[in-house]
């Protein structure tokens, strides 16, 4: 399962970089979405797949009994999802405002408005 996810992460990163390098602002936003999803999937894949109990320490013991799941990758991914949503929302609003002012989606035509 991990080699398949490694290939999927590579494809997502490649598609994201391809879309970010295009001249359209809509493709730029889609590339940002793919890039954030690829980063989240990369963290998830690198952390490894283990089916284990939650990392709770029973009363009276100093450490959990048996195998436990690592909560750090889950917390990192959750934080990354929130941050990427904020960046995406800001980018969408910024691109919408730029489109209203310039009237074009192409970055080459937006350069014509420089003074």
C-alpha positions in Angstrom: 0.0 0.0 0.0 2.8 2.4 0.8 4.5 2.2 -2.7 1.2 2.9 -4.3 0.7 6.0 -2.1 4.2 7.1 -2.8 3.5 7.0 -6.6 0.2 8.9 -6.0 2.1 11.6 -4.0 4.6 11.9 -6.8 1.8 12.3 -9.4 0.0 14.8 -7.3 3.2 16.9 -6.8 3.9 16.7 -10.5 0.4 17.8 -11.5 0.4 20.6 -8.9 3.7 22.0 -10.2 2.5 21.7 -13.8 -0.7 23.6 -13.0 1.1 26.3 -10.9 3.4 27.0 -13.8 0.5 27.6 -16.2 -0.5 31.2 -17.2 -4.1 30.9 -15.9 -5.0 32.0 -12.4 -7.7 29.3 -12.1 -5.1 26.7 -12.8 -2.9 28.3 -10.2 -5.6 27.8 -7.5 -6.2 24.2 -8.6 -2.4 23.6 -8.4 -2.4 25.1 -4.9 -5.2 22.7 -3.9 -3.3 19.7 -5.3 -0.1 20.8 -3.7 -1.6 21.0 -0.2 -3.3 17.6 -0.7 -0.1 16.0 -1.9 1.8 17.4 1.2 -0.9 16.0 3.5 -0.8 12.6 1.8 3.0 12.7 2.0 2.9 13.2 5.8 0.3 10.5 6.1 2.4 8.0 4.1 5.7 8.7 5.7 4.2 8.2 9.2 3.5 4.6 8.3 0.3 2.5 8.6 -0.3 0.8 11.9 -3.6 -0.4 13.2 -3.2 0.1 16.9 -5.0 1.4 19.9 -5.3 5.1 20.7 -2.4 6.5 22.7 -4.2 6.5 26.1 -2.4 5.6 29.3 -4.6 3.4 31.6 -5.0 4.6 35.2 -2.2 3.5 37.4 0.3 2.9 34.7 3.1 5.1 33.4 2.9 4.1 29.7 0.3 2.6 27.3 0.0 -1.1 27.1 0.7 -2.7 23.7 1.0 -1.0 20.3 -0.4 2.6 20.1 -1.0 4.9 17.1 1.2 7.9 16.7 -1.0 11.0 17.1 1.7 13.5 15.8 1.1 12.9 12.0 -2.6 13.3 12.5 -2.2 16.6 14.3 0.2 17.8 11.6 -2.2 16.9 8.8 -5.1 18.6 10.6 -3.0 21.8 11.1 -1.9 21.7 7.5 -5.5 21.3 6.3 -6.6 24.4 8.3 -3.6 26.5 7.0 -4.1 25.4 3.4 -7.8 26.3 3.6 -6.9 29.8 4.8 -4.3 30.3 2.1 -6.7 29.0 -0.5 -9.5 31.3 0.6 -7.1 34.3 0.5 -5.8 33.3 -2.9 -9.4 32.9 -4.3 -10.4 36.4 -3.0 -7.2 38.0 -4.3 -7.6 36.4 -7.7 -11.3 37.4 -7.9 -10.4 41.0 -7.1 -7.6 41.0 -9.7 -10.0 39.6 -12.3 -12.5 42.3 -11.5 -9.9 45.1 -11.9 -8.1 43.7 -15.0 -10.8 41.7 -16.6 -8.5 38.9 -17.7 -7.5 35.5 -16.3 -4.3 35.2 -18.2 -1.1 36.4 -16.4 0.4 37.8 -19.7 -2.6 40.1 -20.2 -2.4 41.2 -16.6 1.1 42.5 -17.1 -0.2 45.0 -19.7 -1.9 47.0 -16.8 1.4 47.8 -15.1 2.2 51.5 -14.9 
